[in-house]
Amino acid sequence: MITLTEKEEKEFQIAKFCKICLLSFEENELYKVRDHCHITGKYRQCICFKCNFEITNPSFVPIFFHNLSYDSHFIIRELGFDDKNIHVIPNSTEKYISFSKEVALRFSIKFVDTFRFMASSLSELAENLLEDKSRFKETLKLFSNKTLDLVTRKGVFPYEYIDNWSKLNETRLPLKSAFYNSLKDEEINNNDYSHAKKIWKVFNIKTLGEYSDLYLKTDVAILTDVFENFRDLCLSTLSLDPAHYMTAPGFAFDCMLKYTKVKLEKLTDYNMLLYFESSIKGVSVNQLKDMLKQTYQTLKSMLTELPFKDFEWVDDLNIDVTKIPDDSEVGYILEVDIDYPQYLHEKHNDFPNVRTRVSLKLVSSDKQANKLMMKNTFKDRTIYSENLMAIHQHKETIKFDKAIYVGSAILDVSKTFIHNLFPYFDTSNYPKDHYCFNENHKNQPGYFKDEMGGKFLKEFVSLRPKLYAYKTENNDEVKKAKASNGVHLIDLCFV
């Protein structure tokens, strides 16, 4: 370790709390140590000896892409050039949350999608930084202040026009018609084309290949600044680095643990694990003509008292559940035998137990493929290229290291809200002169909001949940298609 500066040594000597676990050195009888980087030798912080044992150098280098799940297929097909391991975390057989490629013994490169943290287009994210241009630190290393406004604005590129390498040698910007996008069935507007011409002129571009290089360079620089600012914000407010995570939910879960300091008990009773597994059921999914949108339904359940430790079996329990207060320190999860009245069957039959797990491995050699296909867990295979195949498997082992009892409780509490939902309305988006207008429940979790805002529907078409279109009494058309990029919505019309 490099010798500490006078300032660093002073900070170390006066430190009273561990920078990681935040425990007091004196009150918890913890020996404090000088944490340092084992590569550079530089001092980092004062921490306790327990946390020091937990810290290790990462065994991977992250590579960040924006919208990687959508654009990753061409990369994955090229990973099978040798026999080194490929590890994937699949969301489905078509989309991966993350994937990594081993490049040396116990060292890999990991591909991470920044869209899973910041679910907006890169141009929209860049706009959030425009108020303070000093936040474009990496971009300003490549471009001057004079050209910053040009490169941080959404650029355009003639993707479909370039269908062979020779076109990259063209010495003039293609015509406006060359920027036509058949996927969206639209041409660029005059402002965007004027912007492209200005870029060509200001940067003294000689060929279309140089224009392509500049387009890619600005995208990478802007993504770097956007994600680095996001990291700075998370580190300053939450003291956790999102670069060590793969998705926002995983990051948020650790933030919750750090903020609440709650320690979730890991269940060791196998029967108790199976009990909680069987208790997890989904909620109702429908497509309805008369629709209201509930504000943060599941979040409202998360704000109630939830189980986290000291689980035990109780037999011959004699309690009145109606007399247990909502904020009781002791709660019960019951399995009961009941007589279910016939008149309640139809009302309560929409809560199925629906669960799906995907196990998938990428292999790049016959030996690896044959070994996995010979296992009794083999399910199917998908061939990506001559050197790469995906092997689908049934789960061989399941690691029970998650607090499934919390998920079970949240879903069950959500159902109680569903059965008692009728008084819960947020009509703050109605016109102020509407007789139902009221702001008492504005944007509060668990309240239902009329998506129409008091307007009347004229026509409505729904193919499945979250895929629908409607026309209002004023002939305004609204089209929704969640989980798609929406490029074909413009083609949908009422007849």
Summary of the structure (lengths in Angstrom):
residues: 495
radius of gyration: 28.1
end to end distance: 73.9
largest distance: 85.4
contacts: 1168
relative contact order: 0.09
helix: 34%
strand: 17%
